[in-house]
Amino acid sequence: MFSASKYDQTYPQPMMPMQPMQPMYPYPDQSYGIQPQPMVPTPTTPERGIEVPGQLPVEQSYIENILRLNLGKVATIYMTFENNKEWNAKVFRGRLEAAGRDHIIISDPETGKRYLLLMVNLDYISFDEQLNYVPPTAPR
């Protein structure tokens, strides 16, 4: 004869306490015996450049780093927006306030209005004055 256990009832089950998450690494490749390695930040070495607080490492010349070297300057930013029926291309002009990996923040000096612009739409930027730029060094 069938007997129901206490777990077969339709009452809500108590919640189990949360366990701390373990780091997730890809499974080892069984065919080659490759073991997963945790991601460890690479220390700064003299070959890669010495990092000084408030300054960029010499070898980095990404757009956002170049923009950060020129904060406070007035820039003209040319952008295009795909599939936009109102305006496909637009020009923004303003004082460069901040730059990140995926965005630029400028302010209009006349109105004080601020714009958060996405790098994905960026075509190019022009300045009316000389830029601060540190060229990348060749690997040693």
Buried (B, 14 or more C-beta within 10 A) or exposed (E): EEEEEEEEEEEEEEEEEEEEEEEEEEEEEEEEEEEEEEEEEEEEEEEBBEEEEEEBBBBBBEBBBBBBBBEEBBBBBBBEEEEEEEEEEBEBBBBBBBBEEEBBBBBBEEEEEEBEBEBEBBEEBEEEEEEEEBEBEEEE
